[in-house]
Amino acid sequence: MLGAIFGDIAGSHYENFPDKTQDIEFFREHTCFTDDTVLTVAVADWLVNGGELHRIFHDYVMQYPNAGYGGTFINWAKCRETEPYNSWGNGSAMRVSPVAYARDTMDDVLEIAALSANVTHSHPEGVKGAQATAACVFLARTGFTKSQIRGYVEEHFQYDLSRKLSSIRPSYVFDVSCAGSVPESIISFLESDSFDSAIRNAISLGGDSDTMACIAGAIAEPFYGGVPANLWARACEYLDPHLLAITKTFQKHFTPPPNAG
């Protein structure tokens, strides 16, 4: 979960100012948390405290109305709708990472990931993106290798993870679909050699940078033993007391503290 929040914050500047290099500064003039962080924390709140997830999303949007939500989602939330709108966008994947810490079997992770998606993203691709991301985080936190993670995702979700970033990057464009951004985010993790490089890889594609770094960071966090403490301390400077409090409460329930790297 911390990796997802860090990725969102680090990628926020580059959503509007794409940079197809890996010479990435994580904290820039326009750095901020976005809807990715808000809704990730909302899912964590739901997992800790229960309640109806659609109402929790409504409340979080009212509390953070200018976080950069998609147009359909913000209208759905402001109208306090209770039915999903069949989205195939990557919003289901960027907010799902807490699920992988709150359940202890893959079957349970996939079930709750689908529930978290279906509130809004009831399209099969929206559900698939959430489940694939949650599965990667769960496998990473339970000691699976990159080869095993790649194999599981390719077998169960039919994402092509054989591509290289060097071949994707030149022609890649901004894409908010799960189908067009979740596999690339997973590949960004698979080609990394550290938590930092997973974030840099995702941002360097020049696409939906905050969301793709959010997804890659969510997977990289457990695989590399946590978000380095110095990076997490900087990210915390961008969060308000409420978001920090829910994050810390979730950590106490389900995750260890960040490492001392």
Residue pairs with C-beta under 8 A, 6 or more apart in sequence:
1 40
1 44
1 97
1 98
1 101
1 218
1 221
1 247
1 250
1 251
1 255
2 221
2 226
2 227
2 232
2 235
2 247
2 251
2 255
2 258
3 97
3 195
3 217
3 218
3 219
3 220
3 221
3 222
3 227
4 36
4 37
4 40
4 94
4 97
4 214
4 215
4 217
4 218
4 221
5 33
5 36
5 37
5 40
5 41
5 214
5 217
5 235
5 239
5 247
6 199
6 217
6 221
6 227
6 231
6 232
6 235
7 36
7 199
7 202
7 210
7 212
7 213
7 214
7 215
7 216
7 217
7 218
8 33
8 34
8 36
8 37
8 40
8 94
8 210
8 211
8 213
8 214
8 217
9 26
9 27
9 31
9 32
9 33
9 37
9 210
9 235
9 238
10 24
10 26
10 27
10 31
10 199
10 203
10 213
10 217
10 235
11 199
11 202
11 203
11 209
11 210
11 211
11 212
11 213
11 214
12 30
12 31
12 32
12 33
12 34
12 209
12 210
13 28
13 29
13 30
13 31
13 209
14 24
14 203
14 206
14 209
14 210
15 34
15 208
15 209
15 210
16 30
17 30
18 174
18 206
18 207
18 209
19 203
19 204
19 206
20 169
20 170
20 204
20 205
20 206
21 204
22 197
22 200
22 201
22 204
24 199
24 200
24 203
24 204
26 199
26 231
26 234
27 234
31 238
32 238
33 67
33 238
33 239
33 243
34 67
34 68
34 210
35 64
35 67
35 68
35 69
35 70
35 73
35 91
36 94
36 95
36 210
36 211
36 214
37 67
37 214
37 239
37 243
38 60
38 61
38 64
38 67
38 243
39 57
39 60
39 91
39 94
39 95
40 94
40 95
40 97
40 98
40 214
41 60
41 243
41 246
41 247
42 53
42 56
42 57
42 60
42 95
43 53
43 95
43 96
43 98
43 99
43 116
44 98
44 246
44 247
44 249
44 250
45 56
45 60
45 246
45 250
46 53
46 56
46 116
47 98
47 99
47 102
47 112
47 250
47 253
47 254
48 246
48 249
48 250
48 253
53 115
53 116
53 119
54 81
54 82
54 119
54 120
55 80
57 77
57 119
57 120
58 77
58 80
61 67
61 69
61 74
61 77
61 78
62 77
63 242
65 74
69 77
70 89
70 91
70 176
72 85
72 87
73 87
73 91
73 120
76 85
76 120
84 118
84 119
84 120
84 121
84 122
85 120
85 122
86 121
86 122
86 123
86 126
87 120
87 121
87 122
87 123
87 126
88 121
88 123
88 124
88 125
88 126
88 129
88 177
88 178
88 179
89 121
89 126
89 176
89 177
89 178
90 129
90 176
90 177
90 178
90 181
90 182
90 208
90 211
90 212
90 215
91 120
91 121
91 126
91 176
91 211
92 116
92 117
92 120
92 121
92 126
92 127
92 129
92 130
92 178
93 129
93 130
93 132
93 133
93 178
93 181
93 182
93 185
93 211
93 215
94 133
94 211
94 214
94 215
95 116
96 113
96 116
96 117
96 130
96 133
96 134
97 133
97 134
97 137
97 218
98 250
98 254
99 109
99 112
99 113
99 116
99 134
100 109
100 113
100 134
100 135
100 137
100 138
100 141
100 218
100 222
101 137
101 141
101 250
101 254
101 255
102 112
102 253
102 254
103 109
103 111
103 112
103 138
106 135
106 138
106 139
109 134
109 135
109 138
110 131
110 134
110 135
112 134
113 127
113 130
113 131
113 133
113 134
113 135
114 127
114 130
114 131
116 130
117 126
117 127
117 129
117 130
117 131
118 127
120 126
121 127
121 129
121 130
121 178
125 177
125 178
125 179
126 178
128 157
128 178
129 178
129 179
129 182
130 178
131 157
132 153
132 156
132 157
132 159
132 182
132 186
133 182
133 185
133 186
133 215
133 218
133 219
135 152
135 153
135 156
135 157
136 149
136 153
136 186
136 189
136 218
136 219
137 218
137 219
137 221
137 222
139 148
139 149
139 152
140 149
140 219
140 220
140 221
140 222
140 223
141 222
141 223
144 152
146 189
146 190
146 223
149 186
149 190
149 219
150 161
150 190
153 159
153 161
153 186
154 160
154 161
154 162
159 182
159 183
159 186
160 183
161 183
161 186
161 187
161 190
163 183
163 187
164 187
164 191
165 187
165 188
165 191
165 201
165 204
165 205
168 184
168 187
168 205
169 204
169 205
169 206
172 184
172 205
172 206
172 207
173 206
173 207
174 206
174 207
174 208
175 181
175 207
175 208
176 208
176 211
181 207
181 208
181 211
181 212
181 215
182 215
184 202
184 205
184 207
184 212
185 202
185 211
185 212
185 213
185 215
185 216
186 215
186 216
186 219
187 201
188 198
188 201
188 202
188 205
188 212
188 213
188 216
189 198
189 201
189 202
189 216
189 219
189 220
189 223
191 201
192 198
192 201
192 216
192 220
194 220
194 224
195 217
195 220
195 221
195 224
195 226
195 227
195 228
195 231
195 261
196 228
196 231
198 216
198 217
198 219
198 220
198 224
199 213
199 216
199 217
199 220
201 216
202 209
202 212
202 213
202 215
202 216
202 217
203 209
203 212
203 213
205 212
217 227
221 227
225 259
225 261
226 256
226 257
226 258
226 259
226 261
227 235
227 258
227 259
228 258
228 259
228 261
229 258
229 259
229 260
229 261
230 261
232 258
236 244
239 247
251 257
